[in-house]
Amino acid sequence: MTEKTELEIKDMHCTSCASSIENGLDQVKGVEDIKVNYGEDKAIVKHKKGVKRSKLIKAVENEGYSVLDEDDETEKDINYRREAVKAWIATSPIVFLMLEMWTSINLSTELQLNILMLIFATPVVLYYGRYTHISALKAARHGNFNMDALITLGTLAAYSTGFLVFFTSIQNYTGLGAMIMASHLVGTYLENKAKGKASSAVKDLLSMRAETATVLKDGKEINANIEDIEVGDILVVKPGEKIPADGKVVDGKTSVDESMATGEPQPVTKQQGDKVIGSTVNQTGLIKIEVVNTGENTFLSQVAELVEEAQGSKVPIQSLADRATHYFVPAVITLSVISFLAWFLLTDTMISLTSMVEPYLPWVDLAHDPLTLAVFAAVAVLVISCPCALGLATPTALMAGTGKAAQNGIIFRDGEAIQTMKEIDTLVMDKTGTITRGKPEVTNILGENRKEVLRLATSVEKGSEHPLGRSVTEKAEEEGLELTRPKNFSSFTGKGVKADIDGREIFVGNRKLLRDHEIQTDYVKDAEEFEQQGKTAIYVADSEKVVGLVAVADTLKEDSAEAISNLKDRGIEIWMLTGDNEKTAEAIASEVGIENVIAEVLPQDKIQKVEQLQTQGKNVAMVGDGINDAPALKQANIGVAIGTGTDIAVESSDVNLVQGSLNSLLKSFRLSEKIYLKIKHNLFWAFIYNTLAIPIAFLGLLHPLIAVTAMFTSSISVITNSARLKSTDI
């Protein structure tokens, strides 16, 4: 049995941190899957039952990181802000000291300035920056170099000049070290604040939950907390109230606003027997519902869980960033050392390279001694190179994009599905429930005794869950027929069912079923006429002959034809695979504009068509109901479960479309492209930022304080760029 544990991680500053934590957790026996969400500072670990939380925490700590409890997490943003404010209050006197040091103001002697600079800088660098230094030290002890290592080396290098100034002619950069640390703390706070906004989708979803419910017990209405209701309870929901839990309408009729689940503003009519989703809004009529899901099993909880897991997953393109950040920090430290040595040992050469731009950059003073110039350049290289933006590029886009998708009833199960989705060039669709409504109705009944034909068919179908069988059963209930309990029920996949009714062996199904049991086929012409009209013909027979024929029609979804036309305009090749007979399939296909049709296909044979298309080099998406089509959904490059309603967690699919609309499928293509494009943009600008900034810093042309400001500004720009996905039009 698999369990899931969530861990809130402290001091995770880049994707290399996330990779280190993943590697550590992977060493724990019994761990099956790990998703470390750098954007939310969270690790989601799936493991065998019996793996203790303490073991997982120990694995994280062994990598140099710590795990927060829920109370710590609540205070995290407050602490970041508090530390940043205190650091800048302590740093403010340094600003005036630096002005005096770098201008003609002479209120103190040089010795006094140097001593005061150390006094004010020490608490900022060593106390308020302690967590940064501890994180860097822990990571280094485990062979890892994270972003904190760069900040630690940069601030301590600048801070050390406050001591060296008493023994050498070096410029005093102690105050600069304090300002770098204070700016870093502000940047950390702003990044976490921005990350919180980008990842608000799950919190927004869960905030929609109803808090109370009206439970009907012994004829009395009782107010109860949502946590106290149980499966099977009957709830009374009045107009304007949120539906407290997933359920089934047992009395009343109303319209329900399901926009929070599907993204569609049009209210949906609900009456007896219809499913309702918890947290949607009852609009017009009083209804009574029977609770079918509570707690973690509700639609809303499942969606929140799936979105959270998708946000913590990785997109294949992210491997580029992961490889870069893995080697990036050690490379930067090496480059910083080279920069220091170049300026210290080859001072004249470096000055000749930069003297032309000195007049235009007021912070560049090439008249300083070699040691001062070397420290200046080395510190700038360290602080400008922090790969925050690179690490945030993918997770923030995933968080914003998957949240936007969930608001529109599109649930991506992981990041890989998002990237693969945009590459799809071939769609294979089931018919019933995908292109059609999936709620067929009986339109014709033929036979010597019409009611007897319907009674026999319904009595057999009582043991079936097939949509066609349910339509026959609903017709019999409508006509008030008395049914017989079936005995020796058997189902023949893709063909039909049989059972003993009143001592007779009765078969209900298609022509294949009759041929397999060598039953004489009558009503063939009638069946062909029905099929040409797009209806499904169901034979009702005993062991010798056909006793009647039932015709069932399943109407198209309103948007099927339009959506298929738009999908074809995108250059996507579309196939319809169905177990229905060829003539019915062709009739439906012609209505929606599908040229490629394969009919009378058994569910287990659909996988062969998907494989055949894949061997031709096509990227295939299979769209079905997620149950009968499970093998084909798994085989396809992308499996899309459509219209699963409250049963959102379909394990065989990569994408769930809650609304059951093919327009939602079209939106999922558009959104996957926009998310992927946003990730590419983020990665591009993050790489460009470092590519351009590092050489400038190496040449001593970038002030370290400007560098640290640019560093966290770059990170915030990536986050805000990703956040635009939340307002994008799809």
Secondary structure, DSSP 4 states (H G I P E B T S, - for coil): -EEEEEEEEES--SHHHHHHHHHHHHTSTTEEEEEEEGGGTEEEEEEETT--HHHHHHHHHHTT-EEE-HHHHHHHHHHHHHHHHHHHHHHHHHHHHHHHHHSS--SS-HHHHHHHHHHHHHIIIIIITHHHHHHHHHHHHTT---HHHHHHHHHHHHHHHHHHTTTS-----HHHHHHHHHHHHHHHHHHHHHHHHHTHHHHHHHTTS-SEEEEEETTEEEEEEGGG--TT-EEEE-TTPBP-SEEEEEE--EEEE-HHHHS--S-EEE-TT-EE-TT-EE-SS-EEEEEEE-GGGSHHHHHHHHHHHHHHS--TTHHHHHHHHHHHHHHHHHHHHHHHHHHHHSHHHHHHHHTTTGGG-TT--TTS-HHHHHHHHHHHHHHHT-THHHHHHHHHHHHHHHHHHHHTTEEE-SHHHHHHHTT--EEEE-STTTTB-S--EEEEEEESSHHHHHHHHHHHHTT---HHHHHHHHHHHHHTPPP---EEEEEETTTEEEEEETTEEEEEE-HHHHHHTTPBP--HHHHHHHHHTTEEEEEEE-SSBEEEEEEEE-PBPTTHHHHHHHHHHTT-EEEEE-SS-HHHHHHHHHHHT--EEE-S--GGGHHHHHHHHHHTT--EEEEE-SSTTHHHHHHSSEEEEE--TT----TT-SEEETT--HHHHHHHHHHHHHHHHHHHHHHHHHHHHHHHHHHHHHTT-S-HHHHHHHHHHHHHHHHHHHHGGGG---
